[in-house]
Amino acid sequence: MWQPSAAEEAAVQASVTKLGLRLHALIRGVRLIKQRRVNGRPGVPAGMVGMLLAMDELRAGCHARDLTDRTGLDQSTVSRAVAWLVAHWWSGAPTPPTAARPSWR
């Protein structure tokens, strides 16, 4: 079986370290962008920005399941977030209770 040399292992480790630092910088940049968006929209918690963006991308009639898939959050978190957004006039009310599944405008 092939074994990498010490120089190859060192090169891989250096690449992993560089990649980790770049990923950290990217995540920090995303956080700063989200914070700027929040500063432009006072009253919106930073955690809600992603939910609002997902709702905007999905447009009218998106279902909670669509938001769950898009955001990677669990259903109860999405439900609480949407309830907060509706209560604070950031989103339209859910469809009537006669609908098979709730969707938001």
Backbone as JSON, one array per atom type, in Angstrom:
{
  "sequence": "MWQPSAAEEAAVQASVTKLGLRLHALIRGVRLIKQRRVNGRPGVPAGMVGMLLAMDELRAGCHARDLTDRTGLDQSTVSRAVAWLVAHWWSGAPTPPTAARPSWR",
  "N": [[0.84, -1.18, 0.0], [0.44, 2.26, -0.73], [2.27, 4.85, 0.8], [2.29, 8.16, 1.91], [4.96, 10.52, 1.63], [6.9, 12.26, 4.14], [7.21, 14.9, 3.4], [5.08, 15.21, 1.61], [2.92, 14.81, 3.31], [3.28, 17.01, 5.0], [2.84, 19.07, 3.19], [0.15, 18.64, 2.57], [-0.99, 19.06, 5.09], [-0.35, 21.77, 5.44], [-1.91, 22.86, 3.4], [-4.45, 22.19, 4.31], [-4.56, 23.73, 6.62], [-4.41, 26.34, 5.49], [-6.79, 26.29, 4.01], [-8.64, 26.05, 6.08], [-8.26, 28.53, 7.37], [-9.09, 30.26, 5.33], [-11.76, 29.47, 5.08], [-12.71, 30.21, 7.59], [-12.42, 33.01, 7.36], [-14.26, 33.46, 5.3], [-16.69, 32.71, 6.53], [-16.78, 34.61, 8.54], [-16.99, 36.9, 6.96], [-19.53, 36.48, 5.81], [-21.12, 36.65, 8.1], [-20.69, 39.35, 8.72], [-21.86, 40.59, 6.49], [-24.52, 39.76, 6.83], [-25.02, 41.13, 9.21], [-24.83, 43.78, 8.37], [-27.06, 43.88, 6.69], [-29.05, 43.57, 8.6], [-28.66, 45.91, 10.09], [-29.58, 47.72, 8.25], [-32.21, 47.19, 8.31], [-33.82, 47.85, 10.84], [-34.99, 46.27, 13.77], [-35.16, 43.67, 12.96], [-34.11, 40.6, 13.96], [-30.81, 39.2, 13.71], [-30.76, 36.47, 13.12], [-33.09, 36.1, 11.71], [-32.74, 37.09, 9.2], [-31.74, 35.29, 7.29], [-33.96, 33.6, 7.06], [-35.88, 35.37, 6.02], [-34.66, 35.93, 3.56], [-34.74, 33.38, 2.38], [-37.5, 33.04, 2.21], [-38.08, 35.07, 0.44], [-36.74, 34.19, -1.86], [-38.2, 31.89, -2.43], [-40.63, 32.93, -2.93], [-44.18, 33.83, -3.19], [-46.55, 31.76, -1.51], [-44.91, 29.8, -0.4], [-44.17, 26.83, 1.37], [-43.9, 25.65, 4.77], [-42.31, 23.4, 4.81], [-40.74, 23.8, 2.53], [-39.21, 25.97, 3.38], [-37.89, 24.74, 5.49], [-36.32, 22.87, 4.12], [-34.79, 24.63, 2.53], [-33.42, 26.28, 4.38], [-32.24, 24.52, 6.13], [-32.99, 24.19, 8.71], [-34.79, 22.83, 11.56], [-38.27, 21.77, 11.64], [-39.75, 22.87, 13.82], [-38.26, 25.11, 14.53], [-38.43, 26.64, 12.19], [-41.17, 27.05, 12.17], [-41.55, 28.62, 14.51], [-40.01, 30.84, 13.78], [-41.36, 31.81, 11.51], [-43.82, 32.39, 12.68], [-43.03, 34.49, 14.35], [-42.21, 36.35, 12.41], [-44.65, 36.84, 11.07], [-46.15, 37.88, 13.19], [-44.8, 40.26, 13.59], [-45.21, 41.68, 11.32], [-43.57, 41.15, 9.09], [-44.07, 39.28, 7.3], [-46.73, 37.9, 5.32], [-49.93, 36.67, 6.46], [-50.52, 33.18, 7.25], [-51.98, 30.81, 4.92], [-55.55, 30.15, 4.68], [-57.15, 28.11, 7.27], [-58.37, 25.97, 6.06], [-56.75, 25.06, 4.12], [-54.62, 22.47, 2.92], [-51.93, 22.42, 3.67], [-50.06, 24.79, 5.51], [-49.04, 27.86, 4.03], [-46.95, 30.7, 3.32], [-47.29, 34.15, 2.5]],
  "CA": [[0.0, 0.0, 0.0], [1.21, 3.49, -0.88], [2.37, 5.72, 1.97], [2.82, 9.47, 1.52], [6.22, 10.91, 2.28], [6.76, 13.29, 5.17], [7.04, 16.18, 2.69], [3.71, 15.24, 1.07], [2.02, 15.01, 4.46], [3.44, 18.39, 5.44], [2.18, 19.92, 2.19], [-1.3, 18.47, 2.76], [-1.34, 19.73, 6.34], [-0.3, 23.21, 5.2], [-3.09, 23.19, 2.59], [-5.62, 22.09, 5.19], [-4.52, 24.91, 7.48], [-4.79, 27.49, 4.66], [-8.21, 26.16, 3.7], [-9.36, 26.37, 7.32], [-8.21, 29.98, 7.58], [-9.95, 30.89, 4.32], [-13.15, 29.18, 5.45], [-13.01, 31.07, 8.73], [-12.6, 34.36, 6.83], [-15.52, 33.48, 4.56], [-17.8, 32.69, 7.49], [-16.78, 35.93, 9.18], [-17.53, 37.83, 5.97], [-20.98, 36.26, 5.7], [-21.71, 37.23, 9.31], [-20.67, 40.82, 8.59], [-22.88, 40.95, 5.5], [-25.82, 39.61, 7.49], [-25.16, 42.19, 10.19], [-25.13, 45.01, 7.62], [-28.46, 43.8, 6.26], [-29.87, 43.81, 9.79], [-28.57, 47.33, 10.42], [-30.42, 48.43, 7.29], [-33.6, 46.84, 8.62], [-33.91, 47.78, 12.29], [-36.08, 45.48, 14.3], [-35.08, 42.29, 12.48], [-32.98, 39.89, 14.56], [-29.87, 38.69, 12.72], [-31.14, 35.11, 12.75], [-34.25, 36.11, 10.83], [-32.38, 37.56, 7.86], [-31.69, 34.11, 6.42], [-35.33, 33.13, 6.84], [-36.5, 36.31, 5.1], [-34.08, 35.72, 2.24], [-35.28, 32.12, 1.85], [-38.89, 33.28, 1.85], [-38.07, 35.91, -0.76], [-36.33, 33.35, -2.99], [-39.27, 30.94, -2.74], [-41.77, 33.77, -3.32], [-45.51, 33.61, -2.6], [-47.06, 30.4, -1.4], [-43.93, 28.8, 0.03], [-44.6, 26.01, 2.51], [-42.92, 25.51, 5.84], [-41.38, 22.34, 4.4], [-39.8, 24.43, 1.6], [-38.28, 26.76, 4.2], [-37.06, 23.78, 6.23], [-35.34, 22.35, 3.17], [-33.93, 25.71, 2.05], [-32.59, 26.83, 5.44], [-31.56, 23.47, 6.88], [-33.45, 24.24, 10.1], [-35.86, 21.87, 11.82], [-39.61, 22.32, 11.43], [-40.21, 23.7, 14.93], [-37.55, 26.38, 14.44], [-39.04, 27.37, 11.08], [-42.51, 27.44, 12.6], [-41.41, 29.75, 15.44], [-39.5, 31.99, 13.05], [-42.44, 32.34, 10.67], [-44.8, 33.0, 13.59], [-42.47, 35.78, 14.76], [-42.26, 37.25, 11.25], [-46.05, 37.21, 10.84], [-46.56, 38.74, 14.3], [-44.14, 41.55, 13.48], [-45.56, 42.23, 10.01], [-42.53, 40.94, 8.09], [-44.58, 38.29, 6.34], [-48.18, 37.82, 5.3], [-50.5, 35.61, 7.29], [-50.62, 31.88, 6.58], [-53.21, 30.57, 4.17], [-56.67, 29.79, 5.55], [-57.02, 26.81, 7.92], [-58.91, 24.91, 5.21], [-55.69, 24.6, 3.22], [-54.01, 21.21, 3.36], [-50.69, 22.75, 4.34], [-49.91, 26.25, 5.57], [-48.0, 28.52, 3.24], [-46.87, 32.11, 3.68], [-47.22, 35.09, 1.38]],
  "C": [[0.88, 1.24, 0.0], [1.16, 4.31, 0.4], [2.93, 7.06, 1.52], [4.12, 9.76, 2.27], [5.94, 11.99, 3.31], [6.54, 14.66, 4.51], [5.63, 16.31, 2.13], [2.7, 15.47, 2.19], [2.08, 16.44, 4.97], [2.73, 19.34, 4.48], [0.66, 19.84, 2.34], [-1.74, 19.2, 4.02], [-1.33, 21.24, 6.18], [-1.51, 23.66, 4.38], [-4.36, 23.17, 3.42], [-5.68, 23.31, 6.09], [-4.94, 26.15, 6.71], [-6.28, 27.47, 4.34], [-9.06, 26.5, 4.93], [-9.39, 27.86, 7.59], [-9.09, 30.71, 6.57], [-11.43, 30.67, 4.63], [-13.58, 30.05, 6.61], [-13.27, 32.51, 8.27], [-13.91, 34.49, 6.06], [-16.72, 33.53, 5.5], [-17.91, 34.04, 8.19], [-17.37, 36.97, 8.23], [-19.04, 37.7, 5.82], [-21.68, 36.85, 6.92], [-21.76, 38.75, 9.23], [-21.71, 41.3, 7.58], [-24.27, 40.85, 6.11], [-26.05, 40.75, 8.48], [-25.47, 43.52, 9.51], [-26.57, 45.02, 7.16], [-29.38, 44.09, 7.43], [-29.84, 45.28, 10.16], [-29.42, 48.17, 9.48], [-31.9, 48.18, 7.52], [-33.75, 46.73, 10.14], [-35.14, 46.99, 12.72], [-36.09, 44.04, 13.84], [-33.88, 41.62, 13.14], [-32.11, 39.27, 13.47], [-30.25, 37.29, 12.24], [-32.31, 35.04, 11.79], [-33.91, 36.51, 9.4], [-32.35, 36.39, 6.89], [-33.08, 33.58, 6.09], [-36.04, 34.06, 5.85], [-35.96, 36.14, 3.68], [-34.62, 34.45, 1.59], [-36.72, 32.3, 1.42], [-38.97, 34.11, 0.57], [-37.71, 35.09, -1.99], [-37.45, 32.4, -3.41], [-40.54, 31.65, -3.2], [-43.07, 33.33, -2.65], [-45.87, 32.13, -2.57], [-46.04, 29.36, -0.96], [-44.46, 28.09, 1.28], [-43.5, 25.95, 3.55], [-41.88, 24.46, 5.48], [-40.32, 22.9, 3.42], [-38.75, 25.23, 2.37], [-37.35, 25.85, 4.99], [-35.96, 23.24, 5.33], [-34.32, 23.42, 2.78], [-32.95, 26.17, 3.13], [-31.8, 25.78, 6.21], [-31.95, 23.46, 8.36], [-34.55, 23.2, 10.3], [-37.21, 22.57, 11.76], [-40.07, 23.22, 12.57], [-39.53, 25.06, 14.92], [-38.15, 27.24, 13.34], [-40.41, 27.88, 11.5], [-42.45, 28.65, 13.54], [-40.94, 31.0, 14.71], [-40.59, 32.62, 12.2], [-43.51, 32.99, 11.54], [-44.32, 34.38, 14.04], [-42.57, 36.77, 13.61], [-43.68, 37.72, 10.97], [-46.51, 38.17, 11.93], [-45.97, 40.14, 14.2], [-44.26, 42.15, 12.07], [-44.45, 42.12, 8.98], [-42.97, 39.93, 7.04], [-46.09, 38.32, 6.41], [-48.66, 36.67, 6.18], [-50.53, 34.29, 6.53], [-51.93, 31.77, 5.82], [-54.31, 30.12, 5.11], [-56.52, 28.37, 6.11], [-57.58, 25.66, 7.07], [-57.86, 24.36, 4.26], [-55.04, 23.35, 3.8], [-52.72, 21.46, 4.13], [-50.57, 24.26, 4.39], [-48.81, 26.73, 4.64], [-48.04, 29.99, 3.6], [-46.7, 32.96, 2.46], [-46.06, 36.03, 1.56]]
}
